[in-house]
Amino acid sequence: MKKILIGLGISLLAVACSQPAKQKAAESKKPSLAVQDTMPADAYTLNGLDTKEANSMAAEFNENYNATSKTLSFWLSKAWVDNVYNLLFNKNPDADGIRFYIGLKDGKNTIIVTATQEGGTSPSAVSGFEHKDYFVYDDAFVHTKAARDSGEYEPGKGSFLYNPDFQCPPDDCGLELTNHLSCDSAHAYVQSFMKTTITINTISEWYPKSIIANLYNELNAAIAAKVDADGIRVYLGKTSANRDNFIIVTTKNVNDVHTDYYECYYKSKKGRGDDFDGGESCPTNCGMNTWPAH
């Protein structure tokens, strides 16, 4: 199975995999990035939202927590993955991951995506760290259409996890990373969310930056294998513990349709813990979230 990535469900089973503390140099901030308690007026999120848009989406969700609008997934381009990889690994040596927030716009579910860096230790976080959002200023890509996610409001032809009769392919790719989820579990979680008629109970989910590295490596390995890999699909799911979550699947272009694929073109043999997110979802861990406003 291709890398299907999940925030909460598996990571809570891996509490023994806490990462060691890392010393960070505070003076190494880049001028194009900023860490703030609130989103500055002239900043942008990783998915191209300005301050007004992001604050509005977060505020609308905070007032509603609505799951009935049935925005089921979001699609982001390979160019987006490439750009976020560059921001996290080349432009800010202090970056430690990304955070997905749920938002609402005109009653439809949306996402807000920020970069993060360590904000100090946290006894309440399973990983032992808090993760503070930072925002983008002078990155040209965030002003392009490719930076924006495409909200998918109805099941599409290429989004296989929506189909209740979908038969998952064999999913043993030799991958041992904590955030990898079986196709069968991902399918069950998406099906469970589709039946939801109550409020969403997760505000945000944090992922380590190695998630982006794996997606970047997978998509580029697929391209090298002559596969028209074109991006990622972010599904909304609900775990067996009744916690809403995000599930990420890589996609390829098939007849101009963003189509989930489950083959493994990039195989990582890193040990468990390299992708550990500690189950750091909000409302359990919200200390350094930008939204909801403190």
Backbone bond lengths (Angstrom), bond angles and torsions (degrees), N, CA, C in turn:
res aa  C-N    CA-C-N  psi(-1)  N-CA   C-N-CA  omega(-1)  CA-C   N-CA-C  phi
1 M - - - 1.465 - - 1.509 110.18 -
2 K 1.276 116.66 138.34 1.445 121.69 172.43 1.525 109.64 -63.34
3 K 1.307 114.40 159.25 1.450 120.17 -178.48 1.518 112.13 -57.56
4 I 1.296 118.03 110.04 1.456 122.33 167.62 1.514 106.07 -105.93
5 L 1.299 117.23 125.39 1.447 121.89 -169.83 1.509 110.65 -114.23
6 I 1.314 115.59 138.45 1.458 120.04 -178.07 1.509 109.65 -134.52
7 G 1.301 116.69 148.30 1.450 119.69 178.00 1.508 112.69 -81.66
8 L 1.318 118.19 -71.00 1.446 120.87 -163.81 1.512 114.82 -83.53
9 G 1.318 118.62 -46.91 1.446 121.18 -162.35 1.507 115.10 -55.57
10 I 1.341 118.38 -50.73 1.451 120.82 -175.64 1.518 111.48 -83.79
11 S 1.318 117.67 -35.47 1.455 120.27 -172.44 1.515 112.23 -62.63
12 L 1.319 119.04 -29.82 1.455 120.56 179.27 1.521 111.80 -69.83
13 L 1.322 116.88 -15.92 1.452 120.51 176.18 1.516 111.46 -86.54
14 A 1.313 117.02 -1.15 1.460 121.01 -172.92 1.516 111.13 -122.15
15 V 1.327 116.88 41.73 1.460 119.99 -174.51 1.518 112.40 -67.07
16 A 1.310 117.79 -16.82 1.456 119.89 179.46 1.508 112.76 -80.65
17 C 1.331 117.63 -2.93 1.456 121.48 -174.84 1.518 112.80 -96.84
18 S 1.328 118.54 22.17 1.459 120.32 -177.72 1.512 110.69 -54.64
19 Q 1.339 115.93 137.49 1.446 120.67 -178.27 1.517 110.06 -80.83
20 P 1.338 119.35 149.58 1.452 121.67 177.54 1.511 110.86 -68.85
21 A 1.328 115.69 156.99 1.467 121.13 178.16 1.515 110.11 -64.89
22 K 1.342 115.83 146.21 1.456 121.92 178.83 1.510 108.34 -123.35
23 Q 1.300 117.29 136.32 1.450 121.61 177.23 1.514 109.20 -84.83
24 K 1.316 117.09 128.64 1.455 122.67 -177.67 1.511 110.24 -114.73
25 A 1.326 116.70 143.72 1.459 121.48 178.01 1.513 109.22 -93.05
26 A 1.332 116.38 111.52 1.465 120.23 -174.77 1.515 112.18 -65.22
27 E 1.336 116.55 -27.51 1.458 118.51 -175.47 1.514 113.49 -79.42
28 S 1.325 118.62 1.25 1.460 120.72 -173.76 1.519 113.53 -91.20
29 K 1.331 118.58 11.11 1.457 121.08 178.84 1.524 110.89 -59.05
30 K 1.308 117.38 140.96 1.453 122.62 175.80 1.520 109.78 -90.98
31 P 1.339 118.44 146.56 1.459 119.70 -176.97 1.519 113.78 -64.75
32 S 1.339 117.70 -19.60 1.460 119.71 -178.98 1.522 112.97 -83.18
33 L 1.339 117.65 -1.71 1.450 122.04 -175.55 1.519 109.49 -128.62
34 A 1.319 117.59 152.58 1.453 119.83 178.21 1.517 110.80 -148.70
35 V 1.339 115.47 136.29 1.449 121.75 174.59 1.515 107.71 -99.95
36 Q 1.328 117.08 128.27 1.462 120.64 -174.65 1.525 110.26 -142.43
37 D 1.347 116.15 157.56 1.458 120.72 171.98 1.524 110.95 -74.59
38 T 1.333 116.44 -30.89 1.457 122.32 174.21 1.521 107.84 -126.78
39 M 1.304 116.98 163.92 1.458 120.12 -178.68 1.521 109.49 -78.59
40 P 1.356 118.52 120.59 1.461 120.95 -179.10 1.524 111.96 -62.87
41 A 1.311 115.54 157.70 1.464 121.03 -173.07 1.523 113.18 -65.02
42 D 1.332 117.58 -27.98 1.462 120.35 -175.00 1.525 112.67 -107.72
43 A 1.322 117.65 21.77 1.458 121.62 -175.99 1.526 111.35 -103.24
44 Y 1.341 114.66 168.97 1.466 121.99 178.72 1.526 109.60 -135.07
45 T 1.327 115.33 152.11 1.457 120.64 172.92 1.526 109.07 -84.02
46 L 1.328 116.37 172.64 1.462 120.00 179.50 1.520 112.45 -66.47
47 N 1.323 117.61 -23.68 1.469 119.45 177.08 1.524 111.95 -102.63
48 G 1.336 116.28 30.84 1.461 121.82 165.49 1.510 116.75 77.94
49 L 1.332 118.37 15.84 1.460 120.71 178.84 1.521 110.28 -87.65
50 D 1.330 116.87 134.49 1.457 118.67 173.10 1.524 109.14 -82.24
51 T 1.331 115.93 177.04 1.461 120.80 -173.73 1.521 112.16 -60.29
52 K 1.327 116.48 -43.80 1.466 120.20 -178.37 1.520 110.97 -61.96
53 E 1.336 117.09 -45.45 1.465 120.93 -179.17 1.528 111.38 -63.67
54 A 1.331 115.94 -48.87 1.462 119.90 -176.46 1.524 111.53 -63.63
55 N 1.340 116.59 -45.73 1.466 119.60 179.32 1.523 111.63 -62.16
56 S 1.331 116.45 -38.99 1.460 120.56 -179.91 1.527 111.27 -65.41
57 M 1.345 116.92 -44.83 1.462 120.52 179.48 1.526 111.08 -63.00
58 A 1.344 115.94 -43.28 1.461 120.06 -179.57 1.522 111.16 -65.16
59 A 1.330 116.65 -41.55 1.465 120.63 -179.02 1.524 111.28 -66.36
60 E 1.342 117.15 -40.99 1.464 120.19 179.98 1.523 110.74 -64.45
61 F 1.342 116.32 -41.04 1.465 119.18 177.70 1.523 111.03 -66.02
62 N 1.351 116.56 -40.36 1.458 120.70 -178.57 1.528 111.89 -62.29
63 E 1.324 116.19 -26.78 1.463 120.64 179.51 1.528 112.47 -85.83
64 N 1.344 116.75 -15.62 1.455 119.33 -167.15 1.528 113.79 -125.32
65 Y 1.360 116.77 -47.37 1.467 122.72 -174.79 1.531 111.29 51.75
66 N 1.305 115.92 44.28 1.462 121.41 -169.99 1.523 111.66 -87.94
67 A 1.316 116.30 130.32 1.463 120.95 174.29 1.518 111.88 -108.83
68 T 1.319 117.81 -1.46 1.457 119.84 -172.37 1.522 113.40 -84.75
69 S 1.349 117.49 -8.12 1.465 119.03 179.79 1.523 111.56 -73.83
70 K 1.336 116.58 -16.03 1.456 122.28 172.27 1.527 114.21 61.00
71 T 1.331 117.09 36.34 1.456 117.86 162.17 1.515 105.27 -75.33
72 L 1.301 117.46 111.30 1.454 120.35 -167.80 1.519 113.43 -94.64
73 S 1.329 117.99 -26.57 1.462 119.77 -178.25 1.519 110.31 -158.71
74 F 1.326 114.40 170.40 1.461 122.55 -179.36 1.524 107.20 -137.66
75 W 1.314 116.25 142.78 1.459 120.11 179.63 1.520 109.58 -115.50
76 L 1.345 116.00 135.86 1.461 123.27 177.39 1.522 108.79 -126.76
77 S 1.320 116.66 141.78 1.462 122.12 -172.06 1.525 112.59 -76.31
78 K 1.332 115.66 160.97 1.460 120.81 172.56 1.521 110.18 -59.93
79 A 1.330 117.45 -37.10 1.466 119.96 177.09 1.525 110.78 -59.36
80 W 1.329 117.30 -35.16 1.462 121.34 176.50 1.522 110.48 -64.09
81 V 1.330 117.05 -46.85 1.464 120.87 178.60 1.524 110.17 -60.14
82 D 1.336 117.27 -44.75 1.463 121.06 179.48 1.525 111.08 -59.61
83 N 1.336 116.51 -42.71 1.459 119.98 -177.33 1.526 111.76 -69.33
84 V 1.327 117.04 -42.02 1.461 119.82 178.71 1.525 110.31 -65.29
85 Y 1.322 117.41 -38.16 1.467 120.46 175.10 1.531 110.33 -57.43
86 N 1.318 116.85 -45.57 1.457 120.94 179.59 1.529 111.40 -62.92
87 L 1.333 117.21 -42.55 1.462 120.84 179.86 1.526 111.73 -63.62
88 L 1.328 116.74 -42.26 1.462 120.24 -175.18 1.520 113.24 -78.33
89 F 1.325 116.82 -35.53 1.461 119.51 -172.45 1.525 113.64 -101.69
90 N 1.324 118.16 -21.42 1.462 120.29 -175.94 1.520 114.28 -115.79
91 K 1.325 117.81 -31.66 1.462 119.45 -174.58 1.522 114.10 -96.59
92 N 1.304 117.91 -22.17 1.463 119.64 179.95 1.522 110.11 -138.54
93 P 1.337 118.06 102.54 1.465 120.35 -178.61 1.521 113.30 -66.17
94 D 1.330 117.87 -14.20 1.460 121.08 -179.98 1.525 113.35 -91.47
95 A 1.322 117.72 -6.04 1.467 120.04 -178.73 1.523 110.43 -61.77
96 D 1.339 116.12 138.85 1.465 119.05 177.76 1.519 113.65 -124.34
97 G 1.346 118.20 -6.24 1.453 117.88 179.26 1.512 113.73 170.88
98 I 1.333 114.76 -163.68 1.460 121.76 177.39 1.526 108.61 -134.04
99 R 1.328 115.37 159.80 1.461 120.63 177.34 1.524 109.26 -130.29
100 F 1.324 116.30 130.18 1.459 122.86 172.56 1.524 108.77 -98.50
101 Y 1.327 116.39 126.68 1.461 122.58 171.52 1.527 108.91 -107.64
102 I 1.323 115.84 149.62 1.463 121.08 166.59 1.519 108.41 -88.43
103 G 1.326 116.58 135.76 1.453 121.86 173.88 1.515 110.02 -130.66
104 L 1.305 115.64 177.64 1.461 121.72 174.43 1.519 108.90 -134.15
105 K 1.323 116.13 140.92 1.457 121.82 173.08 1.523 107.77 -138.65
106 D 1.312 115.67 119.59 1.472 121.08 -177.92 1.526 111.29 52.71
107 G 1.329 116.04 38.88 1.456 121.00 177.20 1.510 115.69 79.99
108 K 1.340 118.21 3.50 1.460 121.65 -179.64 1.522 109.67 -110.57
109 N 1.336 115.71 139.11 1.453 119.97 -179.88 1.524 110.86 -63.00
110 T 1.325 115.90 139.66 1.457 122.65 176.94 1.524 108.17 -134.40
111 I 1.331 116.43 175.31 1.460 120.88 172.19 1.519 109.90 -126.22
112 I 1.328 114.58 151.62 1.459 124.05 172.72 1.519 105.53 -124.19
113 V 1.332 118.21 127.37 1.464 121.16 -175.68 1.524 109.21 -119.58
114 T 1.329 116.77 124.50 1.460 121.76 178.12 1.523 110.06 -121.85
115 A 1.322 115.91 157.79 1.458 121.58 168.15 1.525 108.35 -87.45
116 T 1.334 116.96 160.36 1.466 120.80 179.60 1.517 111.10 -137.75
117 Q 1.327 114.69 160.59 1.450 121.49 166.77 1.517 107.89 -141.38
118 E 1.333 116.18 160.78 1.457 119.96 -175.75 1.519 110.65 -58.99
119 G 1.339 115.26 135.67 1.454 120.74 -179.79 1.506 113.07 -115.24
120 G 1.314 117.70 16.33 1.456 121.33 -178.90 1.513 110.91 116.67
121 T 1.326 115.28 170.97 1.451 120.39 -178.65 1.523 110.97 -77.10
122 S 1.318 114.59 155.20 1.467 120.27 -179.72 1.519 109.34 -144.81
123 P 1.339 117.62 114.50 1.452 119.16 178.51 1.521 113.32 -65.51
124 S 1.333 117.99 -22.05 1.467 120.59 -178.04 1.523 112.90 -83.44
125 A 1.330 117.58 -20.83 1.466 121.28 -179.72 1.521 109.69 -85.74
126 V 1.314 116.89 133.76 1.455 120.39 -177.49 1.523 111.09 -61.39
127 S 1.323 117.71 -34.43 1.461 121.14 179.00 1.517 112.17 -74.33
128 G 1.336 117.35 -16.19 1.464 121.05 -178.76 1.508 114.32 91.13
129 F 1.347 117.80 -0.60 1.460 121.05 -176.42 1.522 111.36 -129.90
130 E 1.316 115.45 151.61 1.451 121.25 165.35 1.523 108.34 -97.56
131 H 1.312 116.42 157.81 1.461 121.84 -174.94 1.520 108.29 -129.97
132 K 1.313 115.77 116.69 1.461 122.15 -173.15 1.520 109.91 -97.40
133 D 1.324 116.77 131.46 1.463 120.65 178.64 1.522 111.15 -64.36
134 Y 1.333 115.87 143.78 1.461 119.32 165.41 1.520 108.62 -132.61
135 F 1.324 115.02 160.11 1.464 121.00 -168.63 1.518 111.03 -125.05
136 V 1.329 114.62 161.58 1.457 122.86 -173.45 1.521 109.50 -101.40
137 Y 1.343 116.80 140.75 1.458 121.63 178.96 1.528 112.31 -113.69
138 D 1.335 117.38 -65.14 1.463 119.72 -169.22 1.528 113.46 -106.01
139 D 1.322 118.11 21.51 1.455 120.80 177.19 1.524 109.27 -80.14
140 A 1.331 116.95 119.15 1.465 120.79 -174.14 1.525 112.24 -65.18
141 F 1.327 117.45 -32.49 1.463 120.31 -173.80 1.521 112.45 -61.98
142 V 1.331 118.36 -36.09 1.472 119.75 -175.25 1.523 112.06 -65.67
143 H 1.336 117.65 -12.78 1.464 121.07 177.98 1.531 112.28 -91.94
144 T 1.335 117.13 1.05 1.461 120.58 -177.16 1.530 110.98 -98.35
145 K 1.322 115.67 162.71 1.466 121.20 178.43 1.523 111.33 -62.92
146 A 1.332 116.74 -32.15 1.463 120.86 -177.85 1.522 112.73 -66.50
147 A 1.334 117.22 -18.35 1.461 120.15 178.57 1.516 112.33 -76.80
148 R 1.321 116.39 -20.63 1.466 121.00 -175.21 1.528 110.91 -83.28
149 D 1.328 115.67 143.93 1.453 119.14 172.40 1.520 109.70 -81.73
150 S 1.320 115.45 155.08 1.461 121.72 175.15 1.520 108.38 -105.83
151 G 1.327 117.25 110.11 1.454 120.41 177.82 1.517 110.63 -70.34
152 E 1.332 116.57 130.49 1.463 122.20 -179.25 1.527 107.99 -109.06
153 Y 1.317 115.77 110.19 1.456 121.09 -170.26 1.521 113.58 -93.01
154 E 1.303 116.56 -12.63 1.455 121.34 176.36 1.523 108.25 -138.59
155 P 1.330 118.15 151.39 1.458 120.15 178.08 1.524 111.69 -55.51
156 G 1.327 115.99 132.59 1.452 121.12 179.75 1.518 111.55 -106.16
157 K 1.328 115.80 173.82 1.461 120.50 -176.85 1.522 112.46 -64.83
158 G 1.325 117.23 -32.00 1.460 119.29 -175.04 1.510 114.95 -93.64
159 S 1.326 117.79 -2.40 1.471 121.89 -176.26 1.527 109.24 -99.90
160 F 1.329 115.43 85.18 1.459 121.00 -168.33 1.527 113.70 -67.75
161 L 1.328 118.01 -27.35 1.463 119.73 -175.21 1.524 112.96 -68.77
162 Y 1.341 117.23 -13.72 1.462 120.58 175.35 1.522 112.83 -74.29
163 N 1.317 115.79 -25.90 1.465 120.97 -173.80 1.531 109.82 -77.12
164 P 1.337 119.02 115.92 1.467 119.77 -177.83 1.522 112.97 -63.07
165 D 1.326 117.18 -20.19 1.463 120.96 -178.57 1.529 112.98 -98.66
166 F 1.330 117.20 6.28 1.466 120.46 -178.07 1.524 110.45 -62.86
167 Q 1.332 115.83 131.54 1.455 122.33 177.18 1.523 108.98 -101.78
168 C 1.316 116.87 113.38 1.461 120.24 -178.26 1.524 110.87 -65.82
169 P 1.325 117.36 141.96 1.465 120.76 175.96 1.524 110.10 -75.19
170 P 1.345 118.10 168.86 1.468 120.05 173.54 1.525 109.56 -53.69
171 D 1.337 116.86 137.02 1.460 119.02 -171.10 1.522 113.18 -123.03
172 D 1.327 117.59 30.50 1.456 120.63 176.09 1.521 109.03 -100.14
173 C 1.335 115.35 98.08 1.463 120.39 177.95 1.521 111.27 -109.29
174 G 1.313 117.99 14.12 1.451 120.61 -179.47 1.512 113.38 72.28
175 L 1.326 117.37 20.85 1.459 121.63 -177.95 1.520 109.68 -93.13
176 E 1.333 116.07 132.49 1.453 120.36 -173.61 1.527 112.30 -122.60
177 L 1.315 117.51 19.74 1.454 119.94 -175.74 1.522 111.10 -84.44
178 T 1.323 115.50 146.34 1.458 121.27 -171.05 1.513 112.94 -58.57
179 N 1.320 118.03 -37.16 1.455 120.78 -173.57 1.517 114.20 -84.81
180 H 1.314 117.68 3.02 1.459 119.51 177.23 1.515 110.00 -81.21
181 L 1.311 115.17 133.05 1.457 122.74 -175.86 1.519 108.90 -120.90
182 S 1.314 117.00 142.00 1.457 119.00 177.78 1.520 110.36 -65.50
183 C 1.321 115.38 150.74 1.461 120.48 178.05 1.527 110.73 -60.05
184 D 1.321 117.34 -39.31 1.463 120.21 -179.42 1.528 111.43 -61.80
185 S 1.348 116.88 -42.44 1.464 119.75 178.63 1.517 111.01 -67.00
186 A 1.336 116.80 -43.06 1.464 120.37 179.10 1.527 110.59 -60.03
187 H 1.317 116.03 -43.83 1.468 120.71 179.12 1.530 110.65 -60.75
188 A 1.329 116.37 -43.60 1.465 120.16 179.86 1.522 111.32 -64.31
189 Y 1.342 117.29 -39.22 1.463 120.71 -179.10 1.526 111.35 -67.19
190 V 1.332 117.08 -42.05 1.462 120.06 178.91 1.526 110.15 -65.66
191 Q 1.326 116.64 -42.54 1.464 119.61 178.04 1.526 111.32 -61.39
192 S 1.331 116.53 -37.71 1.462 120.44 178.95 1.520 111.05 -65.74
193 F 1.354 116.73 -41.48 1.464 119.34 179.32 1.520 111.25 -65.17
194 M 1.321 116.80 -37.31 1.462 120.10 -178.82 1.527 112.24 -62.33
195 K 1.318 116.84 -22.65 1.462 120.85 179.34 1.521 112.07 -91.39
196 T 1.342 116.55 -1.59 1.459 121.09 -175.58 1.523 111.10 -70.02
197 T 1.312 116.11 134.28 1.465 120.77 173.59 1.526 110.48 -127.77
198 I 1.343 116.47 11.11 1.455 121.09 179.35 1.514 109.18 -112.70
199 T 1.308 116.98 -176.15 1.456 120.75 -174.53 1.522 112.09 -73.58
200 I 1.333 115.41 152.55 1.455 121.95 174.40 1.521 108.38 -71.26
201 N 1.337 117.46 133.59 1.458 120.15 -175.08 1.520 114.16 -108.22
202 T 1.324 117.73 12.04 1.460 121.98 173.60 1.518 108.69 -123.17
203 I 1.326 116.56 131.25 1.463 122.09 179.97 1.519 110.85 -89.45
204 S 1.336 116.29 -41.56 1.464 120.24 -177.46 1.513 109.14 -156.70
205 E 1.331 115.44 166.62 1.460 122.34 176.56 1.513 108.55 -143.09
206 W 1.341 116.35 133.87 1.467 121.60 179.39 1.525 109.96 -100.29
207 Y 1.352 115.51 141.65 1.460 122.61 176.24 1.527 109.79 -127.75
208 P 1.333 118.43 141.94 1.460 120.44 174.03 1.525 110.69 -68.54
209 K 1.329 116.58 156.23 1.468 119.07 -175.32 1.526 112.57 -67.94
210 S 1.337 117.56 -15.94 1.465 119.36 175.82 1.525 111.66 -63.01
211 I 1.338 117.44 -23.15 1.467 120.41 173.61 1.524 110.02 -60.41
212 I 1.332 115.89 -46.43 1.466 120.19 179.06 1.521 110.21 -64.55
213 A 1.337 117.46 -39.83 1.465 120.34 178.50 1.523 110.75 -60.50
214 N 1.327 117.24 -42.40 1.462 120.07 179.85 1.521 112.04 -66.54
215 L 1.336 116.87 -41.27 1.463 119.65 177.03 1.525 110.95 -64.35
216 Y 1.328 116.38 -42.89 1.469 122.01 178.31 1.534 110.00 -59.79
217 N 1.335 116.13 -48.18 1.464 120.05 -178.92 1.526 111.70 -65.37
218 E 1.327 116.80 -40.21 1.467 120.23 -179.90 1.519 111.81 -64.46
219 L 1.324 117.10 -48.87 1.467 120.02 -177.76 1.522 111.26 -63.44
220 N 1.326 116.98 -40.31 1.464 119.62 -179.73 1.524 111.96 -73.77
221 A 1.335 117.74 -31.67 1.462 120.00 173.94 1.527 110.47 -66.86
222 A 1.322 116.74 -37.13 1.466 120.23 176.88 1.523 110.86 -64.75
223 I 1.331 116.45 -43.06 1.470 120.40 177.03 1.523 110.26 -58.82
224 A 1.334 116.53 -43.40 1.463 120.64 179.35 1.525 111.65 -63.16
225 A 1.336 116.65 -26.50 1.466 121.75 178.06 1.531 112.00 -90.17
226 K 1.336 116.59 15.16 1.467 123.18 176.90 1.536 112.77 69.25
227 V 1.319 116.41 27.02 1.466 121.73 174.10 1.521 107.58 -99.88
228 D 1.311 117.63 136.25 1.464 121.70 -177.22 1.534 110.51 -83.22
229 A 1.341 115.58 60.87 1.464 120.76 178.26 1.525 108.94 -63.37
230 D 1.344 116.66 131.57 1.467 117.86 -172.16 1.521 114.84 -128.61
231 G 1.351 119.55 -4.68 1.457 117.99 178.53 1.512 113.44 162.64
232 I 1.340 115.15 -156.29 1.461 121.64 179.86 1.532 109.69 -133.70
233 R 1.310 115.53 148.79 1.465 121.55 173.03 1.524 108.02 -111.32
234 V 1.330 116.32 129.73 1.459 122.53 178.91 1.527 107.55 -107.22
235 Y 1.317 115.46 105.10 1.460 121.18 177.93 1.530 110.14 -85.88
236 L 1.323 115.86 154.42 1.456 121.79 165.03 1.520 108.10 -96.79
237 G 1.330 115.95 132.85 1.451 121.02 -179.56 1.516 111.48 -132.94
238 K 1.308 115.91 174.75 1.466 122.24 174.49 1.516 107.71 -135.81
239 T 1.337 116.81 121.58 1.451 121.63 -175.37 1.524 111.17 -74.78
240 S 1.327 114.97 171.39 1.462 120.22 177.02 1.520 111.92 -65.84
241 A 1.341 116.78 -17.26 1.466 121.46 175.48 1.527 111.58 -89.48
242 N 1.341 116.23 10.65 1.470 122.71 177.18 1.527 112.48 67.57
243 R 1.337 116.63 28.42 1.463 121.26 176.99 1.523 108.75 -107.31
244 D 1.336 116.75 127.00 1.463 120.89 177.22 1.523 109.86 -70.92
245 N 1.335 116.12 145.88 1.457 119.60 -174.13 1.522 110.74 -152.38
246 F 1.340 114.81 178.46 1.455 122.61 177.45 1.524 108.59 -111.17
247 I 1.321 116.57 141.41 1.459 122.82 176.66 1.525 107.17 -129.12
248 I 1.330 117.04 126.81 1.464 122.06 -173.50 1.523 109.81 -113.39
249 V 1.328 116.02 128.10 1.462 122.33 179.53 1.525 108.39 -129.74
250 T 1.329 117.66 138.01 1.461 120.39 175.39 1.526 110.34 -74.79
251 T 1.338 115.26 154.03 1.468 120.57 -177.90 1.524 111.05 -129.78
252 K 1.333 114.63 159.41 1.457 121.88 173.69 1.522 108.54 -130.90
253 N 1.314 115.97 157.57 1.462 122.00 179.93 1.531 108.96 -84.73
254 V 1.312 115.91 116.62 1.467 121.58 175.09 1.520 107.21 -125.63
255 N 1.329 115.66 106.44 1.475 121.10 -178.70 1.528 111.56 54.30
256 D 1.347 114.59 45.43 1.470 122.35 178.45 1.525 113.48 65.50
257 V 1.316 117.14 23.16 1.464 122.21 175.19 1.526 108.44 -117.25
258 H 1.338 117.11 130.58 1.458 121.61 175.49 1.525 107.86 -72.77
259 T 1.326 115.97 107.47 1.461 121.69 -169.02 1.525 110.73 -114.21
260 D 1.334 117.10 124.66 1.464 120.42 176.38 1.525 109.96 -55.13
261 Y 1.353 116.19 141.24 1.461 118.35 170.49 1.520 109.62 -132.05
262 Y 1.333 115.40 151.94 1.458 121.86 -170.71 1.528 112.88 -122.35
263 E 1.331 117.00 1.48 1.459 119.69 174.71 1.534 109.81 -71.42
264 C 1.325 115.47 156.50 1.466 120.59 177.21 1.522 108.96 -109.68
265 Y 1.312 117.15 108.74 1.460 121.05 175.50 1.521 111.14 -95.10
266 Y 1.312 116.50 -21.71 1.466 121.85 175.32 1.518 107.44 -121.66
267 K 1.329 116.21 121.39 1.456 120.55 -178.52 1.523 109.35 -115.63
268 S 1.323 115.02 118.15 1.458 121.15 178.85 1.519 109.17 -99.69
269 K 1.325 115.78 136.56 1.459 120.30 177.77 1.532 110.93 -109.20
270 K 1.319 117.12 19.86 1.461 119.97 178.66 1.523 109.82 -63.91
271 G 1.344 115.14 150.81 1.452 119.69 -178.28 1.511 113.22 -75.88
272 R 1.329 115.41 163.66 1.450 120.22 177.18 1.525 109.14 -59.80
273 G 1.310 115.57 141.35 1.454 120.91 -178.29 1.506 112.05 110.67
274 D 1.346 117.77 -26.61 1.459 120.00 -179.71 1.524 111.51 -67.04
275 D 1.306 117.23 -23.37 1.463 121.61 178.01 1.522 111.70 -113.97
276 F 1.311 117.23 26.85 1.460 120.74 -171.02 1.519 111.46 -75.63
277 D 1.345 117.24 124.98 1.459 119.81 177.40 1.523 112.65 -109.44
278 G 1.321 117.05 -2.74 1.453 120.10 174.24 1.511 114.64 67.19
279 G 1.309 118.19 15.69 1.449 119.72 -178.24 1.505 112.62 63.23
280 E 1.328 116.51 34.19 1.460 119.92 -170.08 1.518 111.65 -85.66
281 S 1.304 113.88 74.74 1.454 120.41 173.97 1.518 108.79 -104.74
282 C 1.308 115.33 155.76 1.456 122.57 173.30 1.531 106.11 -103.54
283 P 1.340 120.01 129.61 1.462 126.35 34.10 1.515 117.58 -93.11
284 T 1.340 120.51 1.92 1.462 119.51 178.57 1.521 111.27 -69.97
285 N 1.338 117.43 -46.18 1.463 122.34 179.90 1.522 109.07 -126.50
286 C 1.323 116.20 103.17 1.469 121.50 -175.21 1.528 112.59 -128.26
287 G 1.333 118.01 6.83 1.459 120.80 -167.32 1.507 115.37 -56.35
288 M 1.343 118.73 -36.43 1.452 121.37 -178.30 1.518 112.13 -116.59
289 N 1.309 117.31 19.99 1.462 120.71 172.03 1.521 110.52 -66.70
290 T 1.320 116.36 144.71 1.463 120.53 171.66 1.524 110.58 -74.67
291 W 1.324 116.55 -37.09 1.464 122.26 -179.59 1.526 109.88 -124.21
292 P 1.333 120.02 145.19 1.464 125.24 -4.02 1.516 111.39 -66.71
293 A 1.339 116.58 155.37 1.459 121.79 -176.59 1.523 110.01 -58.50
294 H 1.347 114.64 138.05 1.468 119.74 -179.27 1.523 110.21 -81.24
